[in-house]
């Protein structure tokens, strides 16, 4: 089997293939080294125009770097943060690339970042199968979680954090005291620490964090969900809801917090033009809010690729593959159409944030650095990760030796020479004289589950070598 540098994708729209390929080329420029006095060893992933490496960059970039066929490893930037853990468990949200020292904001003196390391590690494990890494990092993650509890957890079981720790700096949150998104991130953190402990058969740690998860889930549902509006809100110091609909209200989908009925009411608003159903999915603030601005103005309406990614991953938790795929395709089309005013997708930039109602980068009068061009931490989540997982529809687990393929439409598409550790696989759908068929090539046995149009589903052992499946025969 011929091995390519990066996995190749096949899709009926060549522009999607081109931007996927270009993104890998651009990512090469984001690998940098620390200064001589930084104490940072090796190269790590960071925005090329910044002198600061952030926790968000380390975590989010891991979700697309796992698809590089190990040319770009997903873990070095995460390890940079783990290596700087302090005796009390603290890991700061940002470090100066030149000096290696923490960088903190005025309203975030502890340097609290998004607590999603465990989610990233769980994903890396299923793409790499490296169980030893889980054993190494789990104590770090538990200690970090304990530090957050010590400094930010209140007697009611919720977390009071600085606004900037949510990553949505200028989002209008009223007199919010307990932020919806950060509290849900902590639920995600607990859920995945428990899952990592299960991988090691550490029953005590798994039970402890599962118990914490269910406790926090109960608090979020009882205090932050509004049954009249069908939405999750921040709450103030008196535990009264702050009825402003921001994209933060969709984090609970990722943490599997709402039941089916609550989830359905949340999901309905994603296609409602009065709320989050803008042409370019999804605005960071509901159209119904008085602070909403159609030019974006930061988190007052801009479409941020990383938040669209979070919503789409949340939709997956509730098996809403149809909406997830449709929105991912629309999102990438808007990214492509925003690259150049003349519609030439072969030049121009990807952007940190986009307009919600038409093509083009978002605007924020008076803020010259917004949006940042080629902010690949956000953009590659869409052009690589969403493209493979939601547009093409592949879900891969190396430890389970499984590849799931959800195909909502019969189209020419697939992936070629994707590395499952030491197993290079190719999966392509094509129309031949015998009808639609799935053509596969593999070096080792794995188990393939195909779900077609939500009507047909079948799991088959795929042997080494080449084989094909006729869809009509399933």
C-alpha positions in Angstrom: 0.0 0.0 0.0 1.4 3.4 -1.0 1.8 5.7 2.1 1.0 9.4 1.8 2.2 12.1 4.2 -1.3 12.9 5.4 -4.5 11.1 4.9 -6.2 12.0 1.7 -9.9 12.8 1.6 -12.4 12.3 -1.3 -15.5 14.5 -1.5 -17.8 15.5 -4.4 -16.8 19.2 -3.9 -13.2 19.7 -4.7 -13.0 22.9 -2.8 -13.5 21.0 0.5 -10.6 18.7 -0.5 -8.4 21.7 -1.4 -8.9 23.5 1.9 -8.3 20.3 3.8 -4.9 19.9 2.0 -4.0 23.6 2.4 -4.7 23.4 6.2 -2.1 20.7 6.7 0.4 22.9 4.8 -0.4 25.9 6.9 -0.2 23.9 10.2 3.5 23.3 9.5 4.1 27.0 10.2 2.5 26.7 13.7 5.2 24.5 15.2 7.6 26.7 17.1 10.2 26.4 19.8 10.5 28.3 23.1 13.1 30.9 23.8 16.5 29.9 25.4 15.3 31.1 28.8 11.8 29.5 28.6 12.7 26.1 29.8 10.4 24.7 27.1 11.8 21.6 25.4 11.0 20.6 21.8 8.5 22.1 19.4 4.8 22.7 20.2 1.7 24.0 18.4 0.8 27.7 18.8 -0.6 30.6 16.8 2.4 31.8 14.7 1.7 35.5 15.4 1.6 35.2 19.2 4.3 35.1 21.9 1.9 33.2 24.2 0.9 29.5 24.1 -2.5 29.0 25.5 -4.3 26.0 27.2 -7.2 26.3 24.7 -4.7 26.0 21.8 -3.1 22.9 23.3 -6.5 21.2 23.9 -8.4 22.1 20.8 -5.5 21.5 18.4 -5.2 17.9 19.6 -8.6 17.1 18.0 -7.2 17.6 14.4 -3.6 16.8 15.0 -4.6 13.1 15.7 -5.4 12.9 12.0 -1.9 13.8 10.8 -0.7 10.2 10.6 1.7 11.1 13.5 3.6 13.6 11.4 2.3 16.2 13.9 1.9 14.7 17.3 -1.1 15.8 19.3 0.5 15.6 22.8 3.7 17.8 22.9 1.7 21.0 23.5 -0.4 19.3 26.2 2.8 18.0 27.8 4.1 21.5 27.9 1.3 22.5 30.3 1.5 19.3 32.4 5.2 19.8 32.9 4.4 23.2 34.4 2.0 21.9 37.0 2.6 23.5 40.4 2.8 21.6 43.7 -0.8 22.7 44.5 -2.1 21.2 41.2 -2.3 24.5 39.3 -1.8 24.7 35.6 -2.1 28.2 34.2 -4.0 29.1 31.1 -1.1 30.7 29.2 2.7 30.8 29.1 5.1 33.2 27.5 7.0 31.4 24.7 10.2 33.4 25.3 10.4 33.3 29.1 8.2 30.3 30.0 6.5 32.2 32.7 2.7 32.2 33.2 0.6 35.0 31.6 -2.5 36.0 33.6 -5.2 38.5 32.9 -6.3 41.2 35.3 -9.6 39.6 36.2 -8.1 36.1 36.2 -5.2 36.3 38.7 -5.0 32.5 39.0 -4.7 32.0 35.3 -7.7 29.6 35.1 -8.2 28.0 31.6 -10.7 25.7 30.0 -10.6 22.4 32.0 -10.9 20.0 29.0 -7.6 18.1 29.2 -9.4 14.9 30.0 -11.6 15.1 27.0 -8.6 15.7 24.8 -6.7 12.7 26.3 -9.7 10.4 25.8 -9.8 11.4 22.2 -6.1 10.9 21.7 -6.3 7.4 23.3 -8.9 6.3 20.8 -6.8 7.5 17.9 -3.5 6.2 19.3 -4.3 3.3 21.6 -1.5 4.4 24.0 -2.7 3.1 27.4 0.6 4.0 29.1 0.0 7.7 28.4 -3.3 7.5 30.3 -1.4 6.0 33.3 1.0 8.9 33.1 -1.4 11.8 32.8 -4.3 10.7 35.0 -2.6 11.8 38.3 -1.9 15.2 36.7 -5.5 15.6 35.6 -6.9 14.6 39.0 -4.5 17.0 40.8 -5.5 19.8 38.4 -9.2 19.1 39.0 -8.7 19.2 42.8 -7.0 22.6 42.4 -10.0 24.0 40.5 -12.3 22.6 43.3 -10.2 24.2 46.0 -10.1 27.7 44.5 -13.4 28.0 42.5 -16.0 25.5 43.8 -18.7 27.1 46.1 -20.8 25.5 48.8 -23.7 25.0 46.4 -21.6 22.7 44.3 -21.1 25.2 41.4 -18.0 27.0 40.2 -17.6 30.7 40.4 -14.9 31.8 37.9 -13.7 34.9 36.2 -15.6 35.8 33.0 -12.4 35.5 30.9 -12.0 31.9 32.0 -15.0 31.0 29.8 -13.1 32.1 26.7 -16.0 34.4 25.7 -14.6 37.7 26.9 -17.1 40.3 25.7 -20.2 38.1 25.7 -23.1 39.9 27.4 -23.7 37.9 30.5 -25.6 40.4 32.7 -24.9 39.9 36.4 -23.9 36.2 35.9 -22.0 34.8 38.9 -22.0 31.1 37.9 -21.3 30.7 34.2 -23.1 28.0 32.3 -20.3 27.0 30.0 -17.5 26.7 32.7 -19.7 24.6 35.0 -20.6 22.3 32.1 -16.9 22.1 31.1 -16.2 20.8 34.6 -18.9 18.2 34.1 -17.2 17.2 30.9 -13.9 17.1 32.8 -15.4 14.8 35.5 -17.1 12.5 32.9 -13.8 12.0 31.0 -11.5 11.6 34.0 -13.9 8.8 35.0 -13.7 7.3 31.5 -9.9 7.4 31.6 -9.9 5.7 35.0 -12.1 3.0 33.5 -9.5 2.4 30.8 -7.0 1.6 33.6 -9.6 -0.4 35.6 -9.2 2.2 38.4 -12.6 1.6 39.9 -12.1 4.0 42.9 -11.2 7.0 40.8 -13.8 6.2 38.2 -16.6 6.1 40.8 -15.4 9.3 42.6 -15.5 11.4 39.4 -18.7 9.8 38.1 -20.3 10.7 41.4 -19.1 14.3 41.1 -20.4 14.4 37.5 -23.9 13.3 38.5 -24.0 15.7 41.4 -23.0 18.6 39.1 -25.4 17.5 36.4 -28.2 17.6 38.9 -27.3 21.1 40.1 -27.1 22.4 36.5 -30.4 20.9 35.5 -32.2 22.2 38.7 -30.7 25.7 38.7 -29.7 26.6 35.2 -32.4 25.0 33.0 -35.5 27.2 32.2 -38.4 24.9 31.3 -40.5 27.7 29.9 -37.8 28.8 27.5 -36.2 25.4 26.9 -32.7 26.8 27.5 -29.8 26.7 29.9 -28.8 30.1 31.4 -26.1 31.5 33.7 -27.3 32.3 37.2 -26.4 35.2 39.5 -25.1 35.3 43.0 -28.6 34.7 44.4 -29.0 31.7 42.1 -31.5 33.5 39.9 -31.3 32.8 36.2 -29.8 35.5 33.9 -32.1 35.1 30.8 -29.6 35.9 28.0 -29.3 33.2 25.3 -25.6 32.7 24.4 -24.0 29.8 22.6 -22.8 28.7 26.1 -26.3 27.2 26.5 -25.3 24.4 24.2 -22.3 23.1 26.2 -24.7 20.8 28.2 -25.2 18.7 25.0 -21.5 17.8 25.0 -21.7 16.8 28.7 -24.9 14.8 28.1 -26.7 16.8 30.8 -30.2 17.3 29.3 -32.6 14.4 28.9 -34.2 13.7 25.4 -37.0 16.3 25.8 -34.7 19.1 27.0 -32.1 18.3 24.3 -34.8 18.4 21.6 -36.0 21.9 22.7 -32.4 23.1 22.7 -31.7 21.6 19.2 -34.9 23.2 17.8 -33.4 26.6 18.4 -30.4 25.8 16.2 -32.6 26.0 13.1 -34.9 28.8 14.3 -33.8 32.1 12.6 -35.1 34.0 15.7 -32.4 32.3 17.8 -29.3 30.5 16.5 -30.6 29.5 13.0 -28.5 32.1 11.0 -27.3 31.2 7.5 -23.8 30.6 8.9 -24.2 28.3 11.9 -24.0 29.2 14.8 -23.8 32.8 16.2 -22.3 33.2 19.6 -25.3 35.2 20.8 -29.0 34.6 19.9 -30.5 36.8 17.3 -33.3 37.5 19.7 -31.0 39.3 22.2 -30.8 43.1 22.1 -27.0 43.0 22.2 -26.9 40.8 19.1 -24.9 42.5 16.3 -25.0 41.1 12.7 -21.4 42.3 12.1 -20.2 40.0 15.0 -18.5 42.3 17.4 -16.7 39.5 19.2 -19.0 37.3 21.1 -22.1 39.4 20.3 -23.0 37.5 17.2 -19.7 36.3 15.5 -19.5 32.6 14.4 -16.5 31.0 16.0 -15.4 27.7 14.4 -14.4 26.2 17.8 -17.9 26.9 19.3 -19.6 25.5 16.2 -17.4 22.4 16.7 -18.6 22.1 20.3 -22.3 22.4 19.2 -21.8 19.7 16.5 -20.0 17.3 18.9 -23.0 17.9 21.3 -25.4 17.0 18.5 -23.5 13.7 18.1 -24.2 12.8 21.7 -27.9 12.7 20.9 -27.4 10.9 17.5 -28.4 14.0 15.5 -26.0 13.1 12.7 -28.3 14.7 10.1 -28.3 18.2 11.6 -24.6 17.9 12.6 -23.6 17.1 9.0 -25.8 19.7 7.4 -24.5 22.5 9.7 -20.9 21.3 9.2 -21.2 21.5 5.4 -22.8 25.0 5.6 -20.2 26.2 8.0 -17.3 25.1 5.8 -19.0 26.6 2.7 -19.1 29.9 4.5 -15.5 29.6 5.5 -14.6 29.0 1.8 -16.7 31.8 0.5 -15.1 34.2 3.1 -11.6 33.5 1.9 -11.6 36.0 -0.9 -14.0 38.8 -2.0 -13.9 37.6 -5.6 -14.8 34.0 -4.6 -11.3 32.6 -5.5 -10.8 29.9 -2.9 -7.2 29.4 -3.9 -6.1 32.5 -2.1 -7.1 34.4 1.0 -7.3 33.5 4.6 -9.3 31.5 7.1 -10.4 33.6 10.0 -10.9 33.4 13.8 -14.5 34.5 13.5 -17.1 35.0 10.8 -20.3 37.0 10.1 -23.4 35.1 11.0 -25.7 36.1 8.1 -23.4 36.4 5.1 -19.9 35.4 3.9 -16.9 37.3 5.3 -14.9 37.6 8.5 -16.6 39.1 11.5 -16.0 42.8 12.4 -15.4 44.6 15.7 -15.0 48.4 15.2 -12.1 49.7 17.1 -10.4 46.3 17.6 -7.8 46.1 14.8 -6.5 42.7 15.8 -9.9 41.0 15.3 -10.4 38.6 13.8 -7.0 36.9 13.6 -6.2 35.5 10.2 -5.2 31.8 9.8 -6.2 31.1 13.5 -5.8 27.4 12.8 -6.6 26.3 16.4 -10.2 27.1 15.6 -10.2 26.8 11.8 -8.6 23.3 11.4 -11.3 21.9 13.7 -13.6 22.6 10.8 -11.5 22.0 7.7 -9.9 18.8 9.1 -11.8 17.4 12.1 -15.4 18.2 11.1 -14.6 17.3 7.5 -13.5 13.8 8.5 -15.9 13.1 11.3 -19.1 14.8 10.3 -19.0 15.7 6.6 -17.4 12.4 5.5 -18.8 10.8 8.7 -16.0 8.6 10.0 -15.6 7.7 13.7 -12.5 5.8 14.7 -11.4 3.9 17.8 -8.0 2.2 17.7 -8.4 0.3 21.0 -11.7 -1.1 19.9 -10.4 -1.8 16.4 -13.5 -0.1 15.0 -14.4 2.3 12.3 -18.0 3.6 12.2 -19.2 5.3 9.1 -22.5 7.3 9.1 -23.5 8.0 5.5 -26.7 10.2 5.4 -26.4 10.5 1.6 -24.9 8.2 -1.1 -22.1 10.3 -2.5 -18.6 9.8 -3.8 -16.5 10.4 -0.7 -14.1 8.7 1.8 -10.6 8.7 3.2 -7.4 7.2 1.8 -4.3 6.1 3.8 -5.4 7.0 7.3 -3.1 5.5 9.9 -4.6 3.5 12.7 -1.3 3.2 14.5 0.5 0.6 12.3 -2.6 -0.1 10.1 -3.1 2.1 7.0 -6.7 2.0 5.9 -8.7 3.3 2.9 -12.5 3.6 2.8 -14.2 5.0 -0.2 -17.8 5.1 -1.5 -18.3 5.0 -5.3 -20.9 4.2 -7.8 -19.9 1.4 -10.2 -21.8 -0.7 -12.8 -23.0 -2.9 -9.9 -24.4 0.1 -8.0 -23.1 1.9 -4.9 -20.3 0.1 -3.2 -17.8 0.7 -0.4 -14.2 0.0 -1.4 -11.8 -0.8 1.4 -8.1 -1.5 1.8 -6.3 -2.4 5.1 -3.1 -3.9 6.4 -4.8 -5.6 9.4 -8.2 -6.8 10.5 -10.6 -4.2 12.0 -14.4 -4.0 12.5 -16.4 -1.7 10.3 -19.9 -0.5 11.1 -21.8 1.3 8.4 -25.0 3.3 8.9 -26.7 4.3 5.7 -29.4 6.9 5.6 -30.4 5.9 9.1 -32.1 2.8 7.5 -29.4 0.2 7.1 -26.7 -0.6 9.7 -24.3 -3.5 9.7 -21.0 -4.4 11.4 -18.5 -6.5 9.4 -15.0 -7.7 10.1 -12.7 -6.2 7.4 -9.7 -8.5 6.6 -6.3 -7.3 5.5 -6.0 -6.5 1.8 -8.6 -5.1 -0.6 -12.4 -5.8 -0.4 -15.7 -4.1 -1.3 -19.3 -4.1 0.0 -22.3 -3.6 -2.3 -24.7 -1.4 -0.4 -27.7 -3.0 -2.1 -26.7 -6.3 -0.7 -26.6 -5.2 2.9 
